[in-house]
Amino acid sequence: MSPRRPGRARHALLCGRQRLRGLRRPRADRRRRRWCRGRRGVQCAPCRALWHPARRDSPGATALDPGGVALTLQESPAFALVRYCTSGCARAAEGVAADGPYVIYAAPAGFRAIVTISTTEANAWGVVGQDAPVEVLRRAIAGGHFAHAYLFAGPPGIGKALLARRLAQTLVAPSADDPTLPDLTSRAAQQIEAGTTADIERIAIGGVCDEASHDHAADHSTRIRICQVRRLERVASLAPFALARRVFIIDGADDLQPEAGHALLKTLEEPPGDALLLLLASDVDALLSTIRSRCQEMVLRPLSHARLAEALRDFAGLPAEEALALARLAHGRYGLAMRMHADPSLAVLRQSTTEEVRRLMRAGRNERFDVADRLGAGWYRERESVLATVDLWRDWWREVLLATSGLEAAPEAMKDAVGLTSADAVRALRAVQTARQHLQGNTNASLALEVMMLDLPVLSTTGVA
């Protein structure tokens, strides 16, 4: 008599355990470690990851760890995850980035702690405002049904690159307690964060290729070229050098040359080995439809101004007025807001460009052509600056679209949207996006910008002219 087959639920559970077992590190990579133990046998963080929750109700409050040591959470959020070592381990606080959501706090003598900010339980990767994509990726890792290629779509500064790094760190250096969390204190995770490992490659405009005569950084390339994709194909077929797998982050997949896009499609159709491809794109419509269909697409959406201002207050410790001002300028993007906080000149540039866009809404044709000629003349000298200006126009018209649709938007956009309709805002967004695509296609810059100016609606005192 043949043995009874397990039920459907039991069979799925067994398959899930088998898939999860495949995510563990190979036996050759497992190192025997000597654990330093603190009071009451608490394991040290760098020797073996151990999370201890600590909650505070007000700044400066203290939380007791299981060993009875008081840890002062000076400027932490309402909920923090604490790694601690009470035996004075020298590695407890070394090699951990102090920027972004990861902060090292001072502790009493003989006690070191690493505090990692986490907005919610689902978003344990520290990607602020992107709980849904993080949760989907964690479930895929836990279930073993992981895709070979992902497409992260969203505007610049939304957190696409950070999400890609956290995913690579989780796959290569998972936590001992939870394989869906990265062990950020491990050497592999720190190398990925610093970009010093050969197994995690970033393909972007101006990157390297196998052609010795090519210097993409010097020839002012505006697209990712086919020679860079061919190098990706060659390197992806090789075995990993030091880590468990190779990960390729294509930063700016919407900037691929047509030939490079077709070459990448071949790699997506026949993925080599365990290589993982992560495509980052600000404009998914510029990608080939065949590329999008072969990737699992995840859209990273901007936060509302109120939620972003709250995140800047809680995570970055910014004053309420500065947080609200940065939230309006960043248009819902946490990473961009943090960059403007670090570089005030960037915030001034965005503010001046926004004022110019508002002025051009009521300007005549001659004044608009003057702006187009000025930007067109600087295209061959400062292409990135011109593209950034066009992106600011797109962000502003998006705010106007939100205002005309009755959603939350910047106060200035609410004023300018009085004489506009949603159709006018959509027409302006299409004109700006078309101009950006023409600029990247090496067309005449002045002509492309002049056509955009003609398509933008003109706002008069009585309405749209």
Residue pairs with C-beta under 8 A, 6 or more apart in sequence:
5 11
6 14
16 142
16 143
16 144
18 144
19 143
19 144
19 145
20 142
20 143
20 144
20 179
22 144
23 141
23 144
23 171
23 174
23 179
24 179
25 174
25 244
26 244
29 244
33 47
33 48
34 47
35 43
35 44
35 47
35 48
36 44
36 47
36 85
36 87
36 89
37 43
37 44
37 87
38 44
38 67
38 84
38 85
38 86
38 87
39 66
39 67
39 68
39 69
39 86
40 66
40 67
42 50
42 65
42 66
42 67
42 84
42 86
43 50
44 50
44 85
44 87
44 89
44 92
45 83
45 84
45 85
45 89
45 92
45 114
45 185
46 85
46 89
46 91
46 92
46 94
46 185
47 89
47 91
48 176
49 83
49 175
49 176
49 177
49 183
49 185
50 83
50 84
50 177
51 81
51 82
51 83
51 177
52 65
52 66
52 81
52 82
52 83
52 84
53 79
53 80
53 81
53 82
54 63
54 65
54 71
54 73
54 76
54 80
54 81
54 82
55 63
55 78
55 79
55 80
56 62
56 63
56 73
56 76
56 78
56 80
59 74
59 75
60 72
60 73
60 74
61 73
62 70
62 71
62 72
62 73
63 70
63 71
63 73
63 82
64 70
64 71
65 71
65 82
65 84
65 86
67 84
67 86
69 84
69 86
69 107
69 108
69 111
70 108
71 82
71 84
71 105
71 107
71 108
71 111
71 113
72 105
72 106
72 107
72 108
73 80
73 105
73 115
74 105
74 106
75 103
75 317
76 103
76 105
76 115
76 117
77 117
77 119
77 314
77 315
78 314
79 118
80 115
80 116
80 117
80 118
81 115
81 116
81 118
81 124
82 113
82 114
82 115
83 92
83 113
83 114
83 115
83 116
83 185
84 92
84 107
84 111
84 112
84 113
84 114
85 92
85 111
85 112
85 113
86 110
86 111
87 110
88 110
88 111
88 112
89 112
91 185
92 112
92 113
92 114
93 104
93 112
93 113
93 114
95 185
95 187
95 190
96 102
96 104
96 114
96 184
96 185
96 190
97 190
97 193
98 104
100 126
100 162
100 338
101 116
101 117
101 126
101 128
101 315
102 114
102 116
102 117
102 126
102 184
103 115
103 117
104 113
104 114
104 115
105 113
105 115
107 113
114 185
116 126
116 184
117 126
117 315
118 124
118 126
119 128
119 129
119 131
119 311
119 315
120 131
122 131
122 134
122 135
122 138
123 130
123 131
123 134
123 135
124 134
124 138
124 180
124 181
125 134
125 163
125 166
125 170
125 181
125 182
126 162
126 166
127 133
127 134
127 159
127 162
127 163
127 166
128 159
128 311
128 315
128 334
129 159
129 302
129 303
129 307
129 308
129 311
129 332
129 334
130 158
130 159
130 163
130 300
133 152
133 163
133 298
133 299
133 300
134 163
134 166
136 298
137 150
137 163
137 167
137 170
137 298
138 170
138 180
138 181
139 180
140 146
140 147
141 170
141 171
141 174
141 179
141 180
142 179
142 180
147 295
147 296
148 268
148 271
148 275
148 276
148 277
149 268
149 271
149 276
149 277
149 278
149 279
149 294
149 295
149 296
150 167
150 276
150 277
150 278
150 279
150 295
150 296
150 297
150 298
151 253
151 279
151 281
151 284
151 287
151 291
151 292
151 295
151 296
151 297
151 298
152 160
152 163
152 164
152 278
152 279
152 280
152 281
152 298
152 300
153 160
153 281
153 282
153 284
153 297
153 298
153 299
153 300
154 160
154 282
154 299
154 300
154 301
154 302
155 282
155 302
155 331
155 333
155 391
155 395
156 282
156 333
156 336
156 391
157 330
157 333
157 334
157 335
157 336
157 337
157 339
158 300
158 301
158 302
158 332
158 333
158 334
158 335
158 336
159 300
159 333
159 334
159 335
160 280
160 300
161 249
161 251
161 280
162 335
163 300
164 249
164 278
164 280
165 192
165 193
165 249
166 182
167 247
167 278
168 192
168 200
168 247
168 249
168 276
168 278
169 182
169 183
169 184
169 188
169 189
169 192
169 193
170 179
170 180
170 181
170 182
171 244
171 245
171 247
171 276
172 188
172 189
172 192
172 199
172 200
172 243
172 244
172 245
172 247
173 182
173 183
173 186
173 188
173 189
173 192
174 180
174 181
174 182
174 183
175 181
175 182
175 183
176 183
182 189
183 189
184 190
184 193
188 197
188 242
188 243
191 197
191 200
192 200
195 202
197 241
197 242
197 243
198 241
198 242
199 240
199 241
199 242
199 243
199 245
199 246
199 247
200 243
200 246
200 247
200 249
201 232
201 235
201 246
201 247
201 248
201 249
202 248
202 249
202 251
203 224
203 228
203 229
203 232
203 248
203 249
203 250
203 251
204 224
204 250
204 251
204 252
205 216
205 221
205 222
205 223
205 224
205 252
205 255
206 216
206 217
206 221
207 216
207 224
207 228
208 216
208 228
208 231
209 216
209 225
209 227
209 228
209 230
209 231
210 227
210 230
210 231
210 234
211 227
214 225
214 227
216 225
216 228
220 380
220 383
222 255
222 383
222 439
222 440
222 442
223 255
223 256
223 257
223 260
223 440
224 250
224 252
224 253
224 255
224 256
224 257
224 260
225 257
225 260
226 257
226 259
226 260
226 263
228 260
229 256
229 260
229 263
229 264
229 267
230 263
232 248
232 250
232 264
232 267
233 263
233 266
233 267
233 272
235 246
235 248
236 246
236 248
236 267
236 271
236 272
236 273
236 275
237 272
237 273
238 246
239 273
240 246
244 274
245 274
245 275
245 276
246 273
246 274
246 275
246 276
247 275
247 276
247 278
248 275
248 276
248 277
248 278
249 278
249 280
250 256
250 264
250 277
250 278
250 279
250 280
251 280
252 280
252 281
252 282
253 264
253 279
253 280
253 281
253 287
253 291
254 281
254 282
254 283
254 284
254 286
254 287
255 286
255 440
256 264
256 287
261 287
261 288
261 291
262 288
264 291
265 288
265 290
265 291
265 294
267 277
268 277
268 291
268 294
268 295
269 294
271 277
277 295
279 287
279 291
279 295
281 287
282 391
283 433
283 436
283 437
284 292
284 297
285 433
286 437
286 440
301 332
302 308
302 331
302 332
302 333
303 311
303 327
303 332
303 333
303 334
304 332
304 408
305 324
305 327
305 328
305 332
305 408
305 410
306 327
306 408
308 323
308 326
308 327
308 330
308 332
308 333
308 334
308 337
309 320
309 323
309 324
309 326
309 327
310 323
311 334
312 318
312 322
312 323
312 326
312 327
312 334
312 337
312 338
312 341
313 319
313 320
313 323
316 323
316 338
316 341
318 326
318 341
322 341
325 347
326 337
326 340
326 341
326 347
327 337
328 410
328 411
329 337
329 340
329 347
329 350
329 351
329 354
330 336
330 337
330 340
331 395
331 398
331 399
331 410
339 346
340 346
340 347
340 350
341 347
350 392
353 389
353 392
353 393
354 392
354 396
354 412
356 371
357 392
357 393
357 396
357 397
358 396
358 412
358 416
360 367
360 368
360 371
360 453
360 456
361 416
361 456
361 457
361 458
361 459
362 458
362 459
362 460
363 458
364 458
365 453
365 454
368 450
368 453
368 454
368 456
369 450
369 453
371 449
371 453
372 446
372 449
372 450
372 452
372 453
373 446
373 450
375 386
375 389
375 445
375 446
375 449
376 444
376 445
376 446
376 447
376 448
376 449
376 450
377 446
378 385
378 386
379 386
379 439
379 445
379 446
380 445
383 439
386 439
386 445
387 436
387 439
387 440
390 432
390 435
390 436
390 439
391 436
393 432
394 429
394 432
394 433
394 436
396 413
397 425
397 428
397 429
397 432
398 425
398 429
399 409
399 410
399 413
400 409
400 413
400 416
400 417
400 420
400 425
400 428
401 422
401 425
401 426
401 429
402 408
402 409
402 413
403 409
403 410
403 413
403 414
403 416
403 417
404 417
404 420
404 421
404 422
404 424
404 425
405 422
409 417
416 459
417 425
419 459
419 460
419 462
419 463
419 464
420 457
420 459
420 464
421 464
424 457
424 464
427 455
427 457
428 455
428 456
428 457
430 455
431 451
431 452
431 455
431 456
432 452
432 456
434 451
434 452
434 455
435 448
435 449
435 451
435 452
438 448
438 451
439 445
439 448
439 449
457 464
457 465
458 464
458 465
459 465
